[in-house]
Amino acid sequence: MQTWLPATFLQAIASAIAHSFWQTGLLFLLYKLAIASMRTTAANRYSLAAIAAFTSLLLFVGTIIAELTHSGHSLNWFSIN
């Protein structure tokens, strides 16, 4: 039976999902702290929220890559053997 995704890749995704909860929570707290500590317009709040959302995406992808490299497997996931 052929698998579509290797187990190490699926484990890295699962780990990244678990880590994304606390990472995004921390970003949310930093966002709320930044909003509370300064007078902001709606446009500034929107910009900060967009930056936080993009940072959350980068952290998620970075965690996947870190988990894959930490496990000692190459990043060539879809090679045909």
Secondary structure, 3 states (H helix, E strand, C coil): CCCCCCHHHHHHHHHHHHHHHHHHHHHHHHHHHHHHHCCCCHHHHHHHHHHHHHHHHHHHHHHHHHHHHHCCCCCCCCCCC
